[in-house]
Amino acid sequence: MDTGDGKRIGAVERSVRILERMVDTEEGGVNQLARALDYSPSTVHAHLATLYDLGYLVTVDGEYAVSNRFLRVATHARDGIEGLDVIRANVRRLADETGESAQFMVEEHGRGIYVEKAEGDRGAPNDTSLGTPRYLHMCASGKAILAHLPPERVGEIVDRWGLPAETDRTITDEETLFAELDAIRDTGVATNEGETVDGLTAVGAPIRSTDGRVIGSISVSGPTHRLTSNGEIRERYRDELIGAVEDVTLNLTYL
């Protein structure tokens, strides 16, 4: 449920946008950031200097950079996830067993956030950078979460974020999305067939608490040619994914 009251403090928003730009582009110069964000150099400098004085920025080669003090904030957020230790262990185990990339996602503000990932010995590069918001309707993890949210919540998410496309395979209409969510509830597994990146396939399954609430989802992803050309391999990956989710669920039950 959205608990925001619509009131925004402009100075805070500008600081956050400056930080996000620094992380996305590794730019740390006042003039670079001012041009990119259409802020005055004096405004950017004031925000950077304040963040520096508070210890959240450092200087490297004459430019500002994000400091490791943010680790305290990130660690605090991640440690609040129910069953994180057993989830992390199963993400690692899934990557080792399949040789592919495995990841764990949670939903926040109607977007998906990857908070854990592990690479197997054959893991292909993908866009699962930790902490970066993702559209839920186009990735296996996200669809696994959507399928187990109340329909009215899914409607709220679609209304807020829409159904933008990353590739020509991305779902872009509500009727198709809701039909796929029905199928996911029946099978327990969601798929992403090149919907975020051409040539990348993923399967995902939800993790639910003992009261049925969706905690997040685990997925495994790899090159489409490897996951679709051999049906035996694909089924093994799905079985290992379901096994990982079941192990997490069992541990949550007896925590």
N, C-alpha and C positions, 0 to 999 in steps of 0.2 A: 504494500500500500504506500502511495506517495504521501509523505508527511510534510513536504515543503509547503511553505505558506506564500510562495511567490515573491518574497522580499529578498533582494540581492544587494550585497554591498559591492559596489563597483571596484573599489581598491583590492578587495580580496580576489575578485574575479580576474583582475589584471595580473595579480601575482601568480595565480594558478596558470593562466594562459602563458605567461612568460616561462614558468617552470616546464610546462608541457612542451613548449617549443624547444627549449634547451635539451630535453630528453629525446624528442623526436629527431632533431637535426644535429645535435651536439654543437650548436652555435652558442657562444658565450660572450660575444661582443655586444656592447651597448648599441652601436649603430646597426649591426646586423639584425638584432632583435627588434629594434624600433622600426626598421623598414618592413620586416616580415609581418609584424603585428599592427602596423599603422598607428603606433604610439609615438609620442615625442621622445627624443633621446633623454630629456631630463626626467620624464616619467619613468622610463625603463631604468635609468640609473638609480632613481630613488628606491624603486622596488628591489633591485639587485643589491643595493647597499644595505637595505634593511634586512633582507634575507641573509646576507653575509654577516652582519653584526649579530644576528640571532644564531649563527652557526650552521645554517642550512645550505650555504654556498661556500665554496673555497675558490681560490684563484690558481689557475694553471697557465703558465706562459702568458701572463697578462690578461687573461680572460676569465670570466666566471665559469664555474662548473658546480654541478650538484654535489653536495657533501654526503658522506656516509651516515650522517645523522638521520637521514630519512629511513635507514634500516630499522631504527627503533619503531617508527610509525608503521612500516610495512610488516615487520615481524609481529607487532601487536595485533594488526588486522588479521593476518594469516593464522595466528595462534588461536583466534576466536572460533575457528571452524571446527565443528564437532567431528571427532574421530580423525583429526588431521594426521596423526602419526601412522595409523594403520592405512589410511588412504595413500600417504606418501610411499609406504612400503609396497603397496600393491601397484602403484604407478611404476615404480622401479622394477618390480618383478615382471609386470606385463611387458615392459620394454625389453627386458632381458630375454624373456621367453619367446617373443615374436621377432625380436631383432629390429622392430620398427620404433616409431615415436609414440609415446603414451603421454597423456595429459589429463589433468583434473580441472574442471571448470565450475565456478559458482555463478549465480545470477545476482546482479546488483543493478538497481534502477532500470530494469528491463533490458540490460545488456549482459553478455557473458564475459567473465574475467577468468583467464587461466591463472591459477595460483600455484600449480605444481606441474612439472614436466620432466620426462626422462627420455634419453635417446638410446636405442639399441644399437647393435653394431652395424646395422644396415639402415639406420634412421635417415630419412630424406629431409632436406631443409623444408621448413614450413613457416607459417605466419603465427605460430603460437607463442608470441612474446608475452612474458608474464606481466599482468597488470594492465594490458591494453584492452579497452572495451571492444567486443565483437558482437555483431548482429546474431541473435539466437537462431533465426529461421534458416540460416544457410550452412550451419555446421552441425556435425553429428552430436556433439556434446550439447549444443544449444537446443536442438530439436528434442533430445532426450529429456531435457529439463522442461521445455514447453509442454510436452505431452503429458506431464504429470503436475502441471499447475492448473488451478481452477480455470474453466473457460473464460470467465469474465476477466481474469488477470491476463490471460493471453490476448484477449481483445484490447485491453488497456495498453499492452506492450506494442501491439501492431499499430494502434492509433497513434501512439507517441513516436515510434521510430520508423513506421512504414515497413515495406518489404523491398529494400533496394537490392540490386543485383550486382554480384561480383563477376559472374560468368554467365554464359547463355543457358546454363543449367540451373541457376538459382531460382527458387520458387519466388514468384512475384505477385501471386494473387491469393486471397484469403481462403477461397474454397479449396484450392489444391493443398494449401498448408494444413487446414483442419482435417482434410482427408488423410494426409500423411501422418498427422499426430494420432489419429484413430488407429492407423495401422501399427504405429510404434507401440501404443498401449497394448495391442494384441500380441505383438512379437517380443516386446521388452527391449528391442534394440533399434536404434536409429542409424541412418546411413547418410553419408555425404559423398555423392558421386560427382566430384569435380565442381561442386557448387561454390567453393571459395577460391580454389586454385585449379586451373586446368591440369589434369594428369594426377591429381591427388584424391585418394579415396580414404574414408574414415568410417569407423563404426563406433557408436557410443551407447552407453547405458546409464540410467539414473542411479544415484545413491539416495536412499530415503531413510529418514529417521524411524524410530520405532512407532511414532505416532503418524507416520505416513507423509510427513513434510519432506519436500525435496531439499536435500543438502547441497547437491551438485551432481556432476556426472563425470564419468571416466570414459576416455576414448582412446583408440589406437588408430594411427594413420600411416599411410605409406603410398608408394607409387601405384597408380591405378593398374598398370600392367601386371604388377605383382599380386595385388589383392583380388583381381577379377579374372585373370587368365587361368588360375588354378583354383577350382572350386573347393578342393580339399584344404588348401591353405586358408582360404577365406573362412570356411567353417571352423577351422582350428582357432583362428584369431577371434571369432565370435564366441567360441566356447571359452577361451582363455579370458576374454573380457567379462563374460557373465560370471566366470569363476572368481575373478577379482572383485566384482561388485558383491557377490554373495559372501565372500570372505569379510569385506568391510561391514556388510549388514550384520553378519553373525557377531563380529566383534562389538559393534555398536549395541547390540541387544544385551550383551553381557558386560558392558563397561561399568 
